[in-house]
Amino acid sequence: MLVPRDMELANLINESHTYSQIHPLIYIACGKRDDLYPNVVRLRDMLDRAKMDFIFEQADAGHEWGFWDIAVQRGLDAVIPDGKR
């Protein structure tokens, strides 16, 4: 299924300032040996150019459970205020 051009992630990020002045903090983590890593770096760069709030963490890991398990906990800690979990 093709995604309409106005709904592509890059367009949504670039145009996000027209929809809202409030942007949530985005947490991204990826292993440097993950096949998805180049795409995640492009996403990080798009968010940076759009001046959006995000945390990007990378590690010497692949697409594996051990890294993912740690990243999920760190992501929750980053986006949910203390005492709310």
C-alpha positions as CSV (number, residue, x, y, z in Angstrom):
1,M,0.0,0.0,0.0
2,L,1.3,3.4,-0.9
3,V,1.3,6.2,1.6
4,P,-0.1,9.5,0.3
5,R,2.7,12.0,0.0
6,D,1.2,14.3,2.6
7,M,1.2,11.5,5.1
8,E,4.9,10.4,4.6
9,L,6.9,10.7,7.8
10,A,9.3,13.3,6.4
11,N,6.5,15.5,5.2
12,L,4.7,15.2,8.6
13,I,7.9,16.1,10.5
14,N,8.7,19.1,8.2
15,E,5.1,20.4,8.4
16,S,4.5,19.7,12.0
17,H,4.9,23.3,13.1
18,T,1.7,24.1,11.0
19,Y,-0.4,21.6,13.0
20,S,0.7,22.3,16.6
21,Q,3.1,24.4,18.7
22,I,3.4,21.4,21.1
23,H,5.5,18.5,20.2
24,P,6.0,15.4,22.4
25,L,9.5,14.3,23.3
26,I,10.5,11.5,21.0
27,Y,12.8,8.7,22.1
28,I,14.8,6.8,19.5
29,A,17.3,4.0,20.2
30,C,19.0,1.8,17.6
31,G,22.0,-0.5,17.5
32,K,24.7,0.4,15.1
33,R,24.7,-3.1,13.6
34,D,21.0,-3.1,13.1
35,D,20.0,-3.1,9.4
36,L,17.6,-0.3,10.2
37,Y,20.3,1.9,11.5
38,P,20.8,4.1,8.3
39,N,17.1,4.8,8.3
40,V,17.0,5.7,11.9
41,V,19.9,8.1,11.5
42,R,18.0,9.8,8.6
43,L,15.0,10.1,11.0
44,R,17.2,11.6,13.6
45,D,18.5,14.1,11.2
46,M,15.0,15.0,10.0
47,L,13.9,15.6,13.6
48,D,17.0,17.7,14.3
49,R,16.4,19.9,11.2
50,A,12.8,20.3,12.3
51,K,13.9,21.5,15.7
52,M,11.9,18.8,17.4
53,D,12.6,17.5,20.9
54,F,14.1,14.0,20.8
55,I,16.6,11.7,22.5
56,F,18.7,9.5,20.2
57,E,20.7,6.7,21.7
58,Q,22.8,4.2,19.9
59,A,25.0,1.3,20.9
60,D,27.3,-1.3,19.5
61,A,24.4,-3.8,19.1
62,G,22.2,-5.3,16.4
63,H,18.5,-5.9,16.2
64,E,18.4,-8.0,19.3
65,W,16.3,-8.5,22.4
66,G,19.0,-7.5,25.0
67,F,19.4,-4.0,23.5
68,W,15.7,-3.6,22.9
69,D,14.8,-4.5,26.5
70,I,17.1,-1.8,27.9
71,A,16.0,0.7,25.3
72,V,12.3,0.3,26.1
73,Q,13.0,0.9,29.8
74,R,15.2,4.0,29.0
75,G,12.6,5.3,26.6
76,L,9.8,5.0,29.2
77,D,12.0,6.7,31.8
78,A,12.7,9.5,29.3
79,V,9.1,10.3,28.2
80,I,7.1,9.5,31.4
81,P,7.7,11.9,34.3
82,D,8.9,10.5,37.6
83,G,6.2,9.0,39.7
84,K,3.8,8.6,36.8
85,R,4.7,5.0,36.0
